[in-house]
Amino acid sequence: MAETPLTRLRALCTALPETTERLSHGEPTWFVRGKKTFVMFADHHHDDRLGFWCAAPPGAQEAMVAAEPGRFFRPPYVGHRGWLGVYLDVPVDWAEIGEIVTDAYRAVAPKTLVARLDEQDPADG
């Protein structure tokens, strides 16, 4: 099976502790402990753009969108809460996407799970 942006994103999300996936608003969405959304695949507007929306640390959305509006955007519905939109139909640095996904997880996960994540990879702490 060919690797797609969705399969790569899924692998990054599901590698994080106690992450589950289910459809939300018709799109694959990843949750911490089945409750808190941290990443949502974004193809449901069918606007010919492929990407995802994710939780982000305070100030990250504004800085990233200002620096690279061709790669990042303020998503509808959740952008006012600081969530970040990331385009996947442009050249993608998957190592950077991994960092963005991990930051999204850290933004919503309970402290005990963040601590577990830090134990898995002390360099991220």
N, CA, C and O atoms as a printed pandas DataFrame, in Angstrom:
     atom_number atom_name residue_name chain_id  residue_number  x_coord  y_coord  z_coord
0              1         N          MET        A               1    0.847   -1.191    0.000
1              2        CA          MET        A               1    0.000    0.000    0.000
2              3         C          MET        A               1    0.886    1.245    0.000
3              4         O          MET        A               1    1.840    1.340    0.772
4              5         N          ALA        A               2    0.564    2.181   -0.859
5              6        CA          ALA        A               2    1.328    3.414   -0.959
6              7         C          ALA        A               2    1.115    4.276    0.281
7              8         O          ALA        A               2    0.021    4.350    0.839
8              9         N          GLU        A               3    2.188    4.913    0.681
9             10        CA          GLU        A               3    2.087    5.800    1.834
10            11         C          GLU        A               3    1.481    7.122    1.371
11            12         O          GLU        A               3    1.915    7.699    0.373
12            13         N          THR        A               4    0.489    7.588    2.095
13            14        CA          THR        A               4   -0.193    8.840    1.777
14            15         C          THR        A               4    0.019    9.815    2.929
15            16         O          THR        A               4    0.471    9.413    4.001
16            17         N          PRO        A               5   -0.300   11.092    2.722
17            18        CA          PRO        A               5   -0.221   12.016    3.854
18            19         C          PRO        A               5   -1.061   11.546    5.050
19            20         O          PRO        A               5   -0.647   11.707    6.198
20            21         N          LEU        A               6   -2.235   10.968    4.785
21            22        CA          LEU        A               6   -3.061   10.482    5.887
22            23         C          LEU        A               6   -2.383    9.335    6.629
23            24         O          LEU        A               6   -2.399    9.312    7.859
24            25         N          THR        A               7   -1.791    8.390    5.916
25            26        CA          THR        A               7   -1.140    7.270    6.614
26            27         C          THR        A               7    0.070    7.745    7.408
27            28         O          THR        A               7    0.339    7.228    8.492
28            29         N          ARG        A               8    0.793    8.712    6.890
29            30        CA          ARG        A               8    1.947    9.248    7.629
30            31         C          ARG        A               8    1.484   10.001    8.879
31            32         O          ARG        A               8    2.058    9.845    9.957
32            33         N          LEU        A               9    0.443   10.817    8.722
33            34        CA          LEU        A               9   -0.089   11.563    9.859
34            35         C          LEU        A               9   -0.632   10.600   10.912
35            36         O          LEU        A               9   -0.399   10.789   12.106
36            37         N          ARG        A              10   -1.348    9.578   10.477
37            38        CA          ARG        A              10   -1.896    8.571   11.386
38            39         C          ARG        A              10   -0.783    7.904   12.200
39            40         O          ARG        A              10   -0.929    7.703   13.406
40            41         N          ALA        A              11    0.312    7.567   11.550
41            42        CA          ALA        A              11    1.436    6.916   12.240
42            43         C          ALA        A              11    2.022    7.838   13.312
43            44         O          ALA        A              11    2.359    7.382   14.405
44            45         N          LEU        A              12    2.144    9.114   13.009
45            46        CA          LEU        A              12    2.670   10.066   13.993
46            47         C          LEU        A              12    1.734   10.190   15.198
47            48         O          LEU        A              12    2.181   10.184   16.345
48            49         N          CYS        A              13    0.446   10.299   14.929
49            50        CA          CYS        A              13   -0.528   10.493   16.006
50            51         C          CYS        A              13   -0.658    9.253   16.881
51            52         O          CYS        A              13   -0.652    9.354   18.108
52            53         N          THR        A              14   -0.773    8.095   16.262
53            54        CA          THR        A              14   -1.023    6.874   17.034
54            55         C          THR        A              14    0.212    6.395   17.788
55            56         O          THR        A              14    0.107    5.505   18.632
56            57         N          ALA        A              15    1.360    6.958   17.503
57            58        CA          ALA        A              15    2.573    6.612   18.251
58            59         C          ALA        A              15    2.593    7.254   19.638
59            60         O          ALA        A              15    3.408    6.878   20.481
60            61         N          LEU        A              16    1.716    8.204   19.877
61            62        CA          LEU        A              16    1.685    8.919   21.155
62            63         C          LEU        A              16    0.836    8.156   22.175
63            64         O          LEU        A              16   -0.132    7.494   21.802
64            65         N          PRO        A              17    1.196    8.246   23.467
65            66        CA          PRO        A              17    0.508    7.451   24.499
66            67         C          PRO        A              17   -1.003    7.687   24.568
67            68         O          PRO        A              17   -1.477    8.823   24.538
68            69         N          GLU        A              18   -1.743    6.578   24.660
69            70        CA          GLU        A              18   -3.191    6.575   24.863
70            71         C          GLU        A              18   -3.953    7.418   23.847
71            72         O          GLU        A              18   -4.905    8.123   24.183
72            73         N          THR        A              19   -3.507    7.326   22.595
73            74        CA          THR        A              19   -4.172    8.011   21.492
74            75         C          THR        A              19   -5.143    7.058   20.817
75            76         O          THR        A              19   -4.828    5.890   20.589
76            77         N          THR        A              20   -6.319    7.564   20.503
77            78        CA          THR        A              20   -7.302    6.797   19.745
78            79         C          THR        A              20   -7.707    7.593   18.519
79            80         O          THR        A              20   -7.560    8.814   18.473
80            81         N          GLU        A              21   -8.215    6.884   17.534
81            82        CA          GLU        A              21   -8.683    7.524   16.309
82            83         C          GLU        A              21  -10.139    7.151   16.072
83            84         O          GLU        A              21  -10.540    6.003   16.260
84            85         N          ARG        A              22  -10.913    8.133   15.661
85            86        CA          ARG        A              22  -12.272    7.872   15.202
86            87         C          ARG        A              22  -12.672    9.030   14.289
87            88         O          ARG        A              22  -12.028   10.079   14.266
88            89         N          LEU        A              23  -13.730    8.815   13.554
89            90        CA          LEU        A              23  -14.218    9.874   12.675
90            91         C          LEU        A              23  -14.900   10.959   13.501
91            92         O          LEU        A              23  -15.643   10.669   14.439
92            93         N          SER        A              24  -14.643   12.189   13.145
93            94        CA          SER        A              24  -15.333   13.334   13.722
94            95         C          SER        A              24  -15.589   14.294   12.566
95            96         O          SER        A              24  -14.663   14.670   11.847
96            97         N          HIS        A              25  -16.822   14.679   12.395
97            98        CA          HIS        A              25  -17.203   15.539   11.267
98            99         C          HIS        A              25  -16.787   14.897    9.943
99           100         O          HIS        A              25  -16.469   15.594    8.980
100          101         N          GLY        A              26  -16.792   13.573    9.903
101          102        CA          GLY        A              26  -16.504   12.841    8.685
102          103         C          GLY        A              26  -15.039   12.651    8.356
103          104         O          GLY        A              26  -14.711   12.111    7.300
104          105         N          GLU        A              27  -14.154   13.080    9.230
105          106        CA          GLU        A              27  -12.718   12.982    8.970
106          107         C          GLU        A              27  -12.002   12.235   10.089
107          108         O          GLU        A              27  -12.447   12.269   11.236
108          109         N          PRO        A              28  -10.888   11.552    9.767
109          110        CA          PRO        A              28  -10.090   10.921   10.817
110          111         C          PRO        A              28   -9.610   11.978   11.818
111          112         O          PRO        A              28   -9.092   13.030   11.442
112          113         N          THR        A              29   -9.797   11.667   13.087
113          114        CA          THR        A              29   -9.457   12.599   14.163
114          115         C          THR        A              29   -8.810   11.799   15.285
115          116         O          THR        A              29   -9.206   10.668   15.565
116          117         N          TRP        A              30   -7.815   12.395   15.919
117          118        CA          TRP        A              30   -7.090   11.701   16.992
118          119         C          TRP        A              30   -7.345   12.380   18.321
119          120         O          TRP        A              30   -7.357   13.606   18.437
120          121         N          PHE        A              31   -7.550   11.526   19.328
121          122        CA          PHE        A              31   -7.947   11.955   20.665
122          123         C          PHE        A              31   -6.983   11.400   21.706
123          124         O          PHE        A              31   -6.419   10.320   21.538
124          125         N          VAL        A              32   -6.808   12.156   22.777
125          126        CA          VAL        A              32   -6.066   11.685   23.944
126          127         C          VAL        A              32   -7.079   11.071   24.900
127          128         O          VAL        A              32   -8.047   11.720   25.296
128          129         N          ARG        A              33   -6.850    9.829   25.262
129          130        CA          ARG        A              33   -7.749    9.077   26.140
130          131         C          ARG        A              33   -9.197    9.097   25.642
131          132         O          ARG        A              33  -10.135    9.053   26.438
132          133         N          GLY        A              34   -9.365    9.163   24.341
133          134        CA          GLY        A              34  -10.693    9.095   23.742
134          135         C          GLY        A              34  -11.549   10.320   23.950
135          136         O          GLY        A              34  -12.723   10.320   23.579
136          137         N          LYS        A              35  -10.986   11.376   24.538
137          138        CA          LYS        A              35  -11.802   12.546   24.878
138          139         C          LYS        A              35  -11.336   13.830   24.206
139          140         O          LYS        A              35  -12.120   14.483   23.517
140          141         N          LYS        A              36  -10.085   14.200   24.392
141          142        CA          LYS        A              36   -9.609   15.497   23.928
142          143         C          LYS        A              36   -8.978   15.382   22.549
143          144         O          LYS        A              36   -8.018   14.637   22.350
144          145         N          THR        A              37   -9.528   16.127   21.604
145          146        CA          THR        A              37   -8.999   16.151   20.248
146          147         C          THR        A              37   -7.677   16.898   20.231
147          148         O          THR        A              37   -7.541   17.961   20.836
148          149         N          PHE        A              38   -6.691   16.323   19.522
149          150        CA          PHE        A              38   -5.464   17.085   19.334
150          151         C          PHE        A              38   -5.090   17.249   17.865
151          152         O          PHE        A              38   -4.348   18.173   17.531
152          153         N          VAL        A              39   -5.577   16.385   16.976
153          154        CA          VAL        A              39   -5.333   16.525   15.536
154          155         C          VAL        A              39   -6.573   16.069   14.778
155          156         O          VAL        A              39   -7.197   15.065   15.122
156          157         N          MET        A              40   -6.918   16.829   13.737
157          158        CA          MET        A              40   -8.029   16.453   12.862
158          159         C          MET        A              40   -7.578   16.593   11.418
159          160         O          MET        A              40   -7.154   17.670   11.000
160          161         N          PHE        A              41   -7.666   15.513   10.656
161          162        CA          PHE        A              41   -7.378   15.548    9.234
162          163         C          PHE        A              41   -8.391   16.492    8.604
163          164         O          PHE        A              41   -9.566   16.463    8.971
164          165         N          ALA        A              42   -7.969   17.319    7.675
165          166        CA          ALA        A              42   -8.864   18.358    7.160
166          167         C          ALA        A              42   -9.009   18.259    5.650
167          168         O          ALA        A              42   -8.284   18.902    4.891
168          169         N          ASP        A              43   -9.954   17.446    5.241
169          170        CA          ASP        A              43  -10.306   17.375    3.833
170          171         C          ASP        A              43  -11.806   17.546    3.684
171          172         O          ASP        A              43  -12.338   17.447    2.579
172          173         N          HIS        A              44  -12.494   17.805    4.797
173          174        CA          HIS        A              44  -13.951   17.796    4.745
174          175         C          HIS        A              44  -14.571   19.027    4.097
175          176         O          HIS        A              44  -15.760   19.014    3.779
176          177         N          HIS        A              45  -13.809   20.072    3.895
177          178        CA          HIS        A              45  -14.370   21.216    3.185
178          179         C          HIS        A              45  -14.249   21.029    1.679
179          180         O          HIS        A              45  -14.839   21.782    0.904
180          181         N          HIS        A              46  -13.492   20.036    1.274
181          182        CA          HIS        A              46  -13.314   19.712   -0.131
182          183         C          HIS        A              46  -13.022   20.964   -0.958
183          184         O          HIS        A              46  -13.620   21.202   -2.007
184          185         N          ASP        A              47  -12.082   21.747   -0.445
185          186        CA          ASP        A              47  -11.702   22.994   -1.105
186          187         C          ASP        A              47  -10.423   22.817   -1.920
187          188         O          ASP        A              47   -9.714   23.780   -2.215
188          189         N          ASP        A              48  -10.148   21.563   -2.277
189          190        CA          ASP        A              48   -8.960   21.228   -3.063
190          191         C          ASP        A              48   -7.658   21.456   -2.291
191          192         O          ASP        A              48   -6.588   21.538   -2.895
192          193         N          ARG        A              49   -7.741   21.556   -0.989
193          194        CA          ARG        A              49   -6.549   21.662   -0.152
194          195         C          ARG        A              49   -6.559   20.493    0.817
195          196         O          ARG        A              49   -7.607   20.117    1.343
196          197         N          LEU        A              50   -5.404   19.932    1.046
197          198        CA          LEU        A              50   -5.252   18.816    1.963
198          199         C          LEU        A              50   -4.411   19.271    3.139
199          200         O          LEU        A              50   -3.374   19.906    2.949
200          201         N          GLY        A              51   -4.843   18.957    4.349
201          202        CA          GLY        A              51   -4.082   19.376    5.517
202          203         C          GLY        A              51   -4.663   18.801    6.779
203          204         O          GLY        A              51   -5.458   17.862    6.747
204          205         N          PHE        A              52   -4.256   19.377    7.898
205          206        CA          PHE        A              52   -4.822   18.996    9.179
206          207         C          PHE        A              52   -4.870   20.204   10.089
207          208         O          PHE        A              52   -4.157   21.190    9.900
208          209         N          TRP        A              53   -5.732   20.094   11.080
209          210        CA          TRP        A              53   -5.853   21.114   12.117
210          211         C          TRP        A              53   -5.363   20.489   13.405
211          212         O          TRP        A              53   -5.567   19.298   13.639
212          213         N          CYS        A              54   -4.708   21.296   14.253
213          214        CA          CYS        A              54   -4.223   20.730   15.515
214          215         C          CYS        A              54   -4.157   21.793   16.604
215          216         O          CYS        A              54   -4.051   22.991   16.340
216          217         N          ALA        A              55   -4.226   21.304   17.830
217          218        CA          ALA        A              55   -3.997   22.175   18.974
218          219         C          ALA        A              55   -2.564   22.713   18.852
219          220         O          ALA        A              55   -1.704   22.077   18.243
220          221         N          ALA        A              56   -2.327   23.864   19.424
221          222        CA          ALA        A              56   -0.988   24.456   19.338
222          223         C          ALA        A              56   -0.685   25.217   20.623
223          224         O          ALA        A              56   -1.596   25.704   21.293
224          225         N          PRO        A              57    0.593   25.315   20.961
225          226        CA          PRO        A              57    0.957   26.111   22.138
226          227         C          PRO        A              57    0.568   27.573   21.931
227          228         O          PRO        A              57    0.459   28.026   20.792
228          229         N          PRO        A              58    0.359   28.309   23.009
229          230        CA          PRO        A              58   -0.007   29.720   22.884
230          231         C          PRO        A              58    0.987   30.487   21.998
231          232         O          PRO        A              58    2.202   30.382   22.165
232          233         N          GLY        A              59    0.440   31.251   21.064
233          234        CA          GLY        A              59    1.258   32.083   20.185
234          235         C          GLY        A              59    1.822   31.379   18.962
235          236         O          GLY        A              59    2.292   32.042   18.037
236          237         N          ALA        A              60    1.787   30.058   18.935
237          238        CA          ALA        A              60    2.385   29.318   17.812
238          239         C          ALA        A              60    1.635   29.571   16.510
239          240         O          ALA        A              60    2.254   29.778   15.467
240          241         N          GLN        A              61    0.305   29.556   16.568
241          242        CA          GLN        A              61   -0.475   29.756   15.339
242          243         C          GLN        A              61   -0.099   31.077   14.675
243          244         O          GLN        A              61    0.218   31.108   13.486
244          245         N          GLU        A              62   -0.133   32.160   15.436
245          246        CA          GLU        A              62    0.140   33.478   14.873
246          247         C          GLU        A              62    1.536   33.544   14.272
247          248         O          GLU        A              62    1.716   34.064   13.171
248          249         N          ALA        A              63    2.520   33.022   14.986
249          250        CA          ALA        A              63    3.902   33.087   14.520
250          251         C          ALA        A              63    4.107   32.257   13.258
251          252         O          ALA        A              63    4.763   32.706   12.318
252          253         N          MET        A              64    3.549   31.053   13.234
253          254        CA          MET        A              64    3.773   30.166   12.095
254          255         C          MET        A              64    3.030   30.641   10.850
255          256         O          MET        A              64    3.570   30.581    9.745
256          257         N          VAL        A              65    1.802   31.109   11.022
257          258        CA          VAL        A              65    1.041   31.619    9.878
258          259         C          VAL        A              65    1.704   32.873    9.317
259          260         O          VAL        A              65    1.791   33.032    8.099
260          261         N          ALA        A              66    2.170   33.760   10.183
261          262        CA          ALA        A              66    2.845   34.978    9.725
262          263         C          ALA        A              66    4.138   34.648    8.989
263          264         O          ALA        A              66    4.456   35.282    7.983
264          265         N          ALA        A              67    4.878   33.672    9.476
265          266        CA          ALA        A              67    6.164   33.324    8.876
266          267         C          ALA        A              67    6.017   32.578    7.556
267          268         O          ALA        A              67    6.785   32.809    6.623
268          269         N          GLU        A              68    5.021   31.672    7.473
269          270        CA          GLU        A              68    4.885   30.842    6.274
270          271         C          GLU        A              68    3.405   30.579    5.927
271          272         O          GLU        A              68    2.904   29.472    6.126
272          273         N          PRO        A              69    2.716   31.606    5.408
273          274        CA          PRO        A              69    1.293   31.438    5.108
274          275         C          PRO        A              69    1.009   30.438    3.988
275          276         O          PRO        A              69   -0.141   30.032    3.816
276          277         N          GLY        A              70    1.991   30.042    3.244
277          278        CA          GLY        A              70    1.804   29.023    2.223
278          279         C          GLY        A              70    1.797   27.613    2.790
279          280         O          GLY        A              70    1.404   26.665    2.109
280          281         N          ARG        A              71    2.234   27.474    4.044
281          282        CA          ARG        A              71    2.287   26.166    4.696
282          283         C          ARG        A              71    1.347   26.055    5.884
283          284         O          ARG        A              71    0.900   24.959    6.221
284          285         N          PHE        A              72    1.042   27.181    6.521
285          286        CA          PHE        A              72    0.231   27.179    7.738
286          287         C          PHE        A              72   -0.926   28.154    7.585
287          288         O          PHE        A              72   -0.833   29.135    6.848
288          289         N          PHE        A              73   -2.032   27.872    8.298
289          290        CA          PHE        A              73   -3.204   28.737    8.208
290          291         C          PHE        A              73   -3.983   28.680    9.520
291          292         O          PHE        A              73   -3.780   27.805   10.362
292          293         N          ARG        A              74   -4.882   29.651    9.653
293          294        CA          ARG        A              74   -5.795   29.696   10.797
294          295         C          ARG        A              74   -7.057   28.944   10.400
295          296         O          ARG        A              74   -7.823   29.425    9.565
296          297         N          PRO        A              75   -7.287   27.769   10.985
297          298        CA          PRO        A              75   -8.438   26.967   10.551
298          299         C          PRO        A              75   -9.767   27.552   11.003
299          300         O          PRO        A              75   -9.844   28.239   12.022
300          301         N          PRO        A              76  -10.824   27.270   10.223
301          302        CA          PRO        A              76  -12.153   27.715   10.653
302          303         C          PRO        A              76  -12.579   26.973   11.911
303          304         O          PRO        A              76  -12.046   25.910   12.229
304          305         N          TYR        A              77  -13.524   27.530   12.606
305          306        CA          TYR        A              77  -14.153   26.938   13.801
306          307         C          TYR        A              77  -13.247   26.899   15.029
307          308         O          TYR        A              77  -13.698   27.232   16.126
308          309         N          VAL        A              78  -11.990   26.505   14.877
309          310        CA          VAL        A              78  -11.107   26.341   16.041
310          311         C          VAL        A              78   -9.922   27.298   16.017
311          312         O          VAL        A              78   -9.150   27.343   16.975
312          313         N          GLY        A              79   -9.767   28.051   14.957
313          314        CA          GLY        A              79   -8.653   28.988   14.854
314          315         C          GLY        A              79   -8.669   30.049   15.931
315          316         O          GLY        A              79   -7.616   30.475   16.405
316          317         N          HIS        A              80   -9.864   30.479   16.325
317          318        CA          HIS        A              80   -9.969   31.499   17.376
318          319         C          HIS        A              80   -9.456   30.979   18.715
319          320         O          HIS        A              80   -9.176   31.769   19.617
320          321         N          ARG        A              81   -9.329   29.629   18.857
321          322        CA          ARG        A              81   -8.796   29.044   20.097
322          323         C          ARG        A              81   -7.297   28.783   20.003
323          324         O          ARG        A              81   -6.711   28.158   20.887
324          325         N          GLY        A              82   -6.678   29.269   18.919
325          326        CA          GLY        A              82   -5.234   29.121   18.765
326          327         C          GLY        A              82   -4.801   27.889   17.997
327          328         O          GLY        A              82   -3.604   27.636   17.860
328          329         N          TRP        A              83   -5.764   27.110   17.487
329          330        CA          TRP        A              83   -5.399   25.917   16.727
330          331         C          TRP        A              83   -4.686   26.325   15.442
331          332         O          TRP        A              83   -4.905   27.412   14.908
332          333         N          LEU        A              84   -3.840   25.439   14.967
333          334        CA          LEU        A              84   -3.021   25.670   13.783
334          335         C          LEU        A              84   -3.505   24.779   12.643
335          336         O          LEU        A              84   -3.810   23.606   12.857
336          337         N          GLY        A              85   -3.576   25.326   11.447
337          338        CA          GLY        A              85   -3.832   24.546   10.249
338          339         C          GLY        A              85   -2.522   24.323    9.517
339          340         O          GLY        A              85   -1.706   25.237    9.396
340          341         N          VAL        A              86   -2.322   23.106    9.030
341          342        CA          VAL        A              86   -1.079   22.751    8.346
342          343         C          VAL        A              86   -1.440   22.127    6.997
343          344         O          VAL        A              86   -2.160   21.130    6.938
344          345         N          TYR        A              87   -0.938   22.718    5.923
345          346        CA          TYR        A              87   -1.190   22.161    4.599
346          347         C          TYR        A              87   -0.300   20.948    4.355
347          348         O          TYR        A              87    0.879   20.947    4.709
348          349         N          LEU        A              88   -0.878   19.922    3.748
349          350        CA          LEU        A              88   -0.126   18.725    3.383
350          351         C          LEU        A              88   -0.028   18.559    1.867
351          352         O          LEU        A              88    0.473   17.542    1.388
352          353         N          ASP        A              89   -0.502   19.550    1.110
353          354        CA          ASP        A              89   -0.429   19.484   -0.346
354          355         C          ASP        A              89    0.678   20.388   -0.890
355          356         O          ASP        A              89    0.642   20.814   -2.044
356          357         N          VAL        A              90    1.645   20.666   -0.047
357          358        CA          VAL        A              90    2.849   21.414   -0.386
358          359         C          VAL        A              90    4.027   20.521    0.016
359          360         O          VAL        A              90    3.812   19.509    0.683
360          361         N          PRO        A              91    5.255   20.859   -0.363
361          362        CA          PRO        A              91    6.383   20.057    0.126
362          363         C          PRO        A              91    6.367   20.013    1.654
363          364         O          PRO        A              91    6.289   21.048    2.315
364          365         N          VAL        A              92    6.442   18.795    2.207
365          366        CA          VAL        A              92    6.269   18.586    3.644
366          367         C          VAL        A              92    7.551   18.043    4.259
367          368         O          VAL        A              92    8.152   17.104    3.738
368          369         N          ASP        A              93    7.959   18.636    5.359
369          370        CA          ASP        A              93    9.066   18.125    6.179
370          371         C          ASP        A              93    8.419   17.280    7.277
371          372         O          ASP        A              93    7.902   17.821    8.254
372          373         N          TRP        A              94    8.449   15.942    7.115
373          374        CA          TRP        A              94    7.732   15.084    8.050
374          375         C          TRP        A              94    8.325   15.088    9.447
375          376         O          TRP        A              94    7.620   14.790   10.412
376          377         N          ALA        A              95    9.602   15.417    9.581
377          378        CA          ALA        A              95   10.185   15.559   10.925
378          379         C          ALA        A              95    9.540   16.754   11.626
379          380         O          ALA        A              95    9.215   16.683   12.812
380          381         N          GLU        A              96    9.358   17.846   10.892
381          382        CA          GLU        A              96    8.694   19.020   11.460
382          383         C          GLU        A              96    7.235   18.707   11.784
383          384         O          GLU        A              96    6.732   19.123   12.828
384          385         N          ILE        A              97    6.556   17.982   10.904
385          386        CA          ILE        A              97    5.165   17.604   11.175
386          387         C          ILE        A              97    5.105   16.778   12.456
387          388         O          ILE        A              97    4.191   16.954   13.261
388          389         N          GLY        A              98    6.059   15.888   12.651
389          390        CA          GLY        A              98    6.120   15.105   13.885
390          391         C          GLY        A              98    6.225   15.990   15.113
391          392         O          GLY        A              98    5.585   15.721   16.129
392          393         N          GLU        A              99    7.025   17.041   15.029
393          394        CA          GLU        A              99    7.156   17.984   16.150
394          395         C          GLU        A              99    5.849   18.736   16.382
395          396         O          GLU        A              99    5.445   18.942   17.526
396          397         N          ILE        A             100    5.192   19.146   15.304
397          398        CA          ILE        A             100    3.922   19.871   15.428
398          399         C          ILE        A             100    2.869   18.976   16.074
399          400         O          ILE        A             100    2.129   19.417   16.954
400          401         N          VAL        A             101    2.801   17.714   15.637
401          402        CA          VAL        A             101    1.838   16.761   16.210
402          403         C          VAL        A             101    2.137   16.524   17.687
403          404         O          VAL        A             101    1.219   16.478   18.506
404          405         N          THR        A             102    3.400   16.375   18.028
405          406        CA          THR        A             102    3.772   16.163   19.433
406          407         C          THR        A             102    3.436   17.389   20.269
407          408         O          THR        A             102    2.972   17.251   21.401
408          409         N          ASP        A             103    3.661   18.577   19.737
409          410        CA          ASP        A             103    3.287   19.802   20.457
410          411         C          ASP        A             103    1.776   19.877   20.656
411          412         O          ASP        A             103    1.305   20.318   21.704
412          413         N          ALA        A             104    1.013   19.441   19.640
413          414        CA          ALA        A             104   -0.452   19.431   19.756
414          415         C          ALA        A             104   -0.875   18.486   20.878
415          416         O          ALA        A             104   -1.740   18.821   21.688
416          417         N          TYR        A             105   -0.269   17.320   20.921
417          418        CA          TYR        A             105   -0.560   16.342   21.975
418          419         C          TYR        A             105   -0.252   16.948   23.348
419          420         O          TYR        A             105   -1.066   16.870   24.268
420          421         N          ARG        A             106    0.919   17.543   23.469
421          422        CA          ARG        A             106    1.320   18.158   24.745
422          423         C          ARG        A             106    0.351   19.258   25.182
423          424         O          ARG        A             106    0.150   19.472   26.377
424          425         N          ALA        A             107   -0.244   19.948   24.219
425          426        CA          ALA        A             107   -1.151   21.054   24.537
426          427         C          ALA        A             107   -2.443   20.582   25.194
427          428         O          ALA        A             107   -3.074   21.349   25.921
428          429         N          VAL        A             108   -2.852   19.323   24.949
429          430        CA          VAL        A             108   -4.134   18.865   25.496
430          431         C          VAL        A             108   -4.030   17.669   26.439
431          432         O          VAL        A             108   -4.962   17.395   27.194
432          433         N          ALA        A             109   -2.908   16.957   26.401
433          434        CA          ALA        A             109   -2.785   15.738   27.215
434          435         C          ALA        A             109   -2.637   16.058   28.694
435          436         O          ALA        A             109   -2.086   17.098   29.056
436          437         N          PRO        A             110   -3.127   15.165   29.551
437          438        CA          PRO        A             110   -2.907   15.332   30.985
438          439         C          PRO        A             110   -1.403   15.259   31.310
439          440         O          PRO        A             110   -0.625   14.648   30.578
440          441         N          LYS        A             111   -1.029   15.882   32.394
441          442        CA          LYS        A             111    0.386   15.926   32.791
442          443         C          LYS        A             111    1.001   14.543   32.913
443          444         O          LYS        A             111    2.179   14.359   32.605
444          445         N          THR        A             112    0.214   13.563   33.361
445          446        CA          THR        A             112    0.766   12.213   33.511
446          447         C          THR        A             112    1.174   11.629   32.156
447          448         O          THR        A             112    2.183   10.929   32.069
448          449         N          LEU        A             113    0.417   11.902   31.115
449          450        CA          LEU        A             113    0.767   11.398   29.790
450          451         C          LEU        A             113    1.913   12.184   29.180
451          452         O          LEU        A             113    2.742   11.614   28.471
452          453         N          VAL        A             114    1.975   13.479   29.442
453          454        CA          VAL        A             114    3.113   14.268   28.973
454          455         C          VAL        A             114    4.389   13.756   29.643
455          456         O          VAL        A             114    5.436   13.664   29.002
456          457         N          ALA        A             115    4.299   13.426   30.927
457          458        CA          ALA        A             115    5.460   12.876   31.631
458          459         C          ALA        A             115    5.876   11.543   31.011
459          460         O          ALA        A             115    7.067   11.276   30.852
460          461         N          ARG        A             116    4.909   10.718   30.664
461          462        CA          ARG        A             116    5.224    9.443   30.026
462          463         C          ARG        A             116    5.907    9.667   28.674
463          464         O          ARG        A             116    6.845    8.956   28.316
464          465         N          LEU        A             117    5.433   10.645   27.947
465          466        CA          LEU        A             117    6.046   10.993   26.667
466          467         C          LEU        A             117    7.490   11.438   26.875
467          468         O          LEU        A             117    8.382   11.049   26.121
468          469         N          ASP        A             118    7.713   12.258   27.906
469          470        CA          ASP        A             118    9.059   12.726   28.204
470          471         C          ASP        A             118    9.985   11.571   28.593
471          472         O          ASP        A             118   11.176   11.602   28.281
472          473         N          GLU        A             119    9.450   10.557   29.268
473          474        CA          GLU        A             119   10.246    9.389   29.627
474          475         C          GLU        A             119   10.643    8.598   28.392
475          476         O          GLU        A             119   11.738    8.037   28.342
476          477         N          GLN        A             120    9.766    8.547   27.393
477          478        CA          GLN        A             120   10.052    7.815   26.156
478          479         C          GLN        A             120   11.163    8.507   25.383
479          480         O          GLN        A             120   12.017    7.836   24.802
480          481         N          ASP        A             121   11.169    9.835   25.364
481          482        CA          ASP        A             121   12.160   10.585   24.611
482          483         C          ASP        A             121   12.580   11.807   25.420
483          484         O          ASP        A             121   12.003   12.882   25.259
484          485         N          PRO        A             122   13.582   11.655   26.290
485          486        CA          PRO        A             122   14.004   12.758   27.165
486          487         C          PRO        A             122   14.437   14.003   26.386
487          488         O          PRO        A             122   14.386   15.105   26.934
488          489         N          ALA        A             123   14.858   13.864   25.136
489          490        CA          ALA        A             123   15.284   15.026   24.348
490          491         C          ALA        A             123   14.122   15.964   24.064
491          492         O          ALA        A             123   14.335   17.150   23.813
492          493         N          ASP        A             124   12.877   15.445   24.100
493          494        CA          ASP        A             124   11.709   16.296   23.846
494          495         C          ASP        A             124   11.272   17.068   25.077
495          496         O          ASP        A             124   10.435   17.964   24.961
496          497         N          GLY        A             125   11.797   16.762   26.235
497          498        CA          GLY        A             125   11.341   17.377   27.471
498          499         C          GLY        A             125   11.764   18.735   27.635
499          500         O          GLY        A             125   11.441   19.364   28.643
